[in-house]
Amino acid sequence: MTTSLISPITTLPKNLPLDGAIAITLQDGVMIFRASQNIQKRIENLLDKREETPLTETEEQELDDFAAIDDYLSFVNRMIRNNFLLESITKTQPEIQHGA
């Protein structure tokens, strides 16, 4: 099985609140990590602004940082979901006996 690698994050966005930045939901018995409503709103505001006028360098960097964090959350969610699915399969399938 191949695991996709993600780039390291060197700094967190300055506007990223350290508390309440991540929302946790339950989907099919698995916890899913997403950006909080406040962070999603900030991203939408930046994207809307970019439609009408160029973003400042700081705003572009902030948007890039949020994209990197989203990549991390997606990676974590995939790893958790894959582990959950693997454990479910392992529990429901009988062991294969070798050399029987």
N, C-alpha and C positions, 0 to 999 in steps of 0.2 A: 504494500500500500504506500502511495506517495503522499507526503504531507507538504502542502505548499508553504513556503517560507514567507515571512513578512519582514519588512524593513524595520530596523529599530527606530524608536521615537527618541529624539534627543532632548526635546523639551515639550512641556504641555502648553497649550494655548494660554496666554495670560488671562483671557476672559473666561476660561474654564473654571467653574466653581468646583472645588475639591469635594464638597458635600452636595449630594443631589444631582450629580452629573449623569449617573447611570440609573436607568429604570430596569427593574427585573419583572418579567412576566412569566407565566406558566403556560406552556404549550405542549399538549400531549404528554403531560407528566414530566417535562424537562424545563428547567429554568432557562430563559432566554434573556440575554443582556443587550440592552439598547440604550441609545442616547436618551436622556430625559426629555420631557416635553419642552422645558426651557431651552435646552441645547438645540433640539430640533427647530424650535421657533427662531433661534438665533441664526441657524444655518439657512432656513427659509428666507429670513430677512436679508442675509448677505446675497443669496442667489437672486432674490427679487431686485435688490439694489444694482447688482451686476448687469441685469437686463436693461437698466435705464442709464446707468453711468458707470464708468470704470471704478473699480474698487481701489482703495489705497493699497499700498504695498503691505501695510499691517493687516488689513482686512483680507487680502489675498492669502497671506501667510496663515491667518486664523482659519480660513476656509480649508487650506491644504492640511493644516494640523487636525481639523475635525475629520477630514477624509482619512487621514492616517489612523486616528482613533477608531473610526468606523471599521476600517480594515481589521484592526485588532479585535474588536468586538465580534465581527463576523467570523474571524478565525477561532476565537474562543467558543462561540456558539457551534461552529462546525465540529470542533473537537469534542465538545460535550455531547452533541447529538450523535456523532459517530460512536463514541464510547457507550452511550446508552443503547444504541441499536446493536452494537456488538455484544453487550451483556445480555440483551433480550434474546438474541439468536443463540448464544451459548447456553442459556438456561432452558430454551425450548427444544433444542436439538440433542438427541442422544449422542453420547461419545462414540467416536469411530474407533473400533478396535483394530489395531494393526497386527498383522501376522497371525490372525486367527484361523 
